[in-house]
Amino acid sequence: MKILHQISLFVLTLIFLFSTFIIGIYAFGWLPETYLPVIAEYIYNNLEVGLIAAILFFGGIWLLQSLFIFKPAVQNIVQQTEMGEIRISVVAIKGLVEQIVLEQSGIKDVKSKFDIRDDNFNIYLKLSVNSEAHIPALNQTVGEQVKERLLTMVGLHVGDVKLLVDEIETVKKSSSSTVRVR
């Protein structure tokens, strides 16, 4: 969030909390009726309005505290060793996986996604290959290479490596130029 957005949300939340607090005090009858303007007499000692005000008040507190809880910007893989803790960002692992995959012949482009749950680290690869690639062989070599190199370089045990061949690039030659068909 931008700082201006946070400040305005903070101010609006404070106004919201103050308004619901005042409505709640009047609705439960904790202040004398003489302090109420004629328009607000309906809410005095009204249980339904008081409950709604209480719900809105606690909702405002929840909204306010959400401003101060920050989620980490980068997800990390944490590993414990005898020498201490190692943190490796998912962005670094993504770059390494894509580099490993692009080293394989026949692969033109790759996009990777990860599914990280508890001790399971699964990799989903979306590939663009050329027409000379042998896809079943690529499936096996890419999976083995990614698992092996992540284990030796990072110490990360990979569960599944799943491939989706999204595009097979073929080249057709016309009389004057080369046309790329997707």
PLY file of the C-alpha trace (Angstrom):
ply
format ascii 1.0
element vertex 182
property float x
property float y
property float z
element edge 181
property int vertex1
property int vertex2
end_header
0.00 0.00 0.00
1.13 3.50 -0.68
1.73 5.71 2.36
-1.06 8.12 1.41
-3.49 5.23 1.16
-2.42 3.95 4.58
-2.78 7.38 6.20
-6.22 7.99 4.73
-7.37 4.50 5.70
-6.04 5.13 9.23
-7.92 8.44 9.55
-11.13 7.00 8.13
-10.89 4.04 10.47
-10.46 6.33 13.49
-13.54 8.31 12.46
-15.43 5.07 11.95
-14.40 3.78 15.39
-15.33 7.04 17.13
-18.75 7.14 15.45
-19.62 3.56 16.28
-18.39 4.01 19.85
-20.67 7.02 20.37
-23.63 5.23 18.76
-22.99 2.22 20.97
-22.87 4.31 24.16
-26.18 5.94 23.34
-27.79 2.70 22.14
-27.03 0.88 25.38
-28.26 3.84 27.41
-24.96 4.52 29.20
-25.38 8.29 28.80
-28.49 10.20 29.89
-31.16 10.79 27.28
-30.85 14.56 27.69
-27.60 14.54 25.74
-29.26 13.15 22.64
-30.52 15.31 19.83
-34.08 14.67 18.74
-32.98 12.85 15.57
-30.95 10.30 17.56
-33.66 9.46 20.11
-34.56 6.35 18.16
-31.23 4.67 18.91
-31.35 5.31 22.66
-31.58 2.04 24.59
-32.16 0.08 21.35
-30.52 -3.35 21.60
-30.45 -4.03 17.81
-28.71 -0.73 17.06
-26.30 -1.36 19.93
-25.37 -4.80 18.61
-24.85 -3.42 15.12
-22.66 -0.67 16.57
-20.65 -3.25 18.54
-20.11 -5.34 15.41
-19.05 -2.27 13.43
-16.76 -1.15 16.27
-14.94 -4.48 16.43
-14.82 -4.58 12.63
-13.12 -1.19 12.72
-10.59 -2.46 15.26
-9.88 -5.41 12.99
-9.45 -3.05 10.02
-7.15 -0.80 12.02
-4.90 -3.61 13.22
-4.63 -4.94 9.65
-2.68 -1.79 8.77
0.12 -2.82 11.10
0.44 -6.48 10.09
2.83 -6.80 7.19
3.21 -9.93 5.13
6.72 -10.75 4.05
7.38 -9.46 0.56
9.50 -12.40 -0.48
8.79 -16.01 0.38
11.81 -17.95 1.57
12.81 -21.56 1.85
14.32 -22.10 5.29
16.72 -24.96 5.97
18.41 -25.86 9.22
22.01 -27.08 9.15
24.59 -27.75 11.86
26.03 -24.29 11.17
22.71 -22.49 11.48
19.76 -21.40 9.39
19.85 -20.87 5.62
17.20 -18.80 3.87
16.88 -18.93 0.10
14.34 -16.76 -1.65
11.84 -18.36 -3.99
12.88 -15.79 -6.60
16.45 -17.15 -6.50
15.21 -20.73 -6.82
12.94 -19.69 -9.70
15.88 -18.20 -11.56
17.99 -21.31 -10.95
15.22 -23.67 -12.10
14.62 -21.68 -15.28
18.36 -21.62 -16.01
18.58 -25.41 -15.55
15.61 -25.96 -17.86
16.87 -23.60 -20.58
20.17 -25.52 -20.69
18.28 -28.48 -22.17
18.27 -28.64 -25.95
14.97 -28.02 -27.67
13.55 -25.68 -25.02
13.02 -22.09 -26.14
11.26 -20.54 -23.14
10.14 -21.54 -19.64
7.91 -20.13 -16.94
7.89 -21.74 -13.51
5.53 -21.87 -10.55
5.97 -23.52 -7.19
3.65 -25.27 -4.79
5.21 -25.13 -1.34
3.35 -26.90 1.45
4.98 -28.17 4.61
7.84 -30.39 3.40
6.54 -30.72 -0.17
8.16 -28.58 -2.86
6.55 -29.17 -6.26
7.53 -27.39 -9.45
5.25 -26.66 -12.41
6.98 -25.70 -15.65
5.30 -24.16 -18.69
7.54 -24.76 -21.71
7.90 -23.50 -25.21
9.84 -26.03 -27.31
10.99 -26.22 -30.90
9.67 -28.79 -33.33
12.81 -30.92 -33.04
12.35 -31.56 -29.31
11.50 -35.06 -28.15
8.93 -34.21 -25.49
8.80 -37.53 -23.55
12.60 -37.48 -23.24
12.49 -33.82 -22.19
10.01 -34.69 -19.46
12.39 -37.21 -17.94
15.65 -35.24 -18.37
14.20 -31.93 -17.19
12.65 -33.55 -14.12
15.85 -35.41 -13.23
18.09 -32.40 -13.84
15.97 -30.02 -11.79
15.67 -32.44 -8.86
19.34 -33.38 -8.89
20.75 -29.87 -9.23
18.43 -28.36 -6.63
19.43 -31.10 -4.22
23.18 -30.66 -4.79
23.26 -26.86 -5.07
20.59 -25.84 -2.57
19.92 -28.97 -0.54
16.26 -28.83 -1.52
14.29 -32.04 -1.96
11.84 -31.58 -4.82
8.65 -33.65 -4.87
7.21 -33.44 -8.38
8.35 -31.62 -11.48
5.39 -31.31 -13.83
5.66 -30.01 -17.38
3.13 -28.32 -19.58
4.23 -27.84 -23.16
2.38 -24.66 -23.99
3.87 -24.03 -27.39
5.68 -25.97 -30.08
7.46 -23.59 -32.42
7.63 -24.66 -36.01
9.33 -22.88 -38.84
7.87 -22.84 -42.34
9.91 -21.44 -45.13
8.20 -19.44 -47.81
9.81 -18.34 -51.02
11.08 -14.99 -49.71
11.13 -15.21 -45.92
10.87 -17.46 -42.91
7.49 -17.54 -41.15
7.19 -18.56 -37.50
4.01 -20.48 -36.74
2.70 -20.91 -33.20
0 1
1 2
2 3
3 4
4 5
5 6
6 7
7 8
8 9
9 10
10 11
11 12
12 13
13 14
14 15
15 16
16 17
17 18
18 19
19 20
20 21
21 22
22 23
23 24
24 25
25 26
26 27
27 28
28 29
29 30
30 31
31 32
32 33
33 34
34 35
35 36
36 37
37 38
38 39
39 40
40 41
41 42
42 43
43 44
44 45
45 46
46 47
47 48
48 49
49 50
50 51
51 52
52 53
53 54
54 55
55 56
56 57
57 58
58 59
59 60
60 61
61 62
62 63
63 64
64 65
65 66
66 67
67 68
68 69
69 70
70 71
71 72
72 73
73 74
74 75
75 76
76 77
77 78
78 79
79 80
80 81
81 82
82 83
83 84
84 85
85 86
86 87
87 88
88 89
89 90
90 91
91 92
92 93
93 94
94 95
95 96
96 97
97 98
98 99
99 100
100 101
101 102
102 103
103 104
104 105
105 106
106 107
107 108
108 109
109 110
110 111
111 112
112 113
113 114
114 115
115 116
116 117
117 118
118 119
119 120
120 121
121 122
122 123
123 124
124 125
125 126
126 127
127 128
128 129
129 130
130 131
131 132
132 133
133 134
134 135
135 136
136 137
137 138
138 139
139 140
140 141
141 142
142 143
143 144
144 145
145 146
146 147
147 148
148 149
149 150
150 151
151 152
152 153
153 154
154 155
155 156
156 157
157 158
158 159
159 160
160 161
161 162
162 163
163 164
164 165
165 166
166 167
167 168
168 169
169 170
170 171
171 172
172 173
173 174
174 175
175 176
176 177
177 178
178 179
179 180
180 181
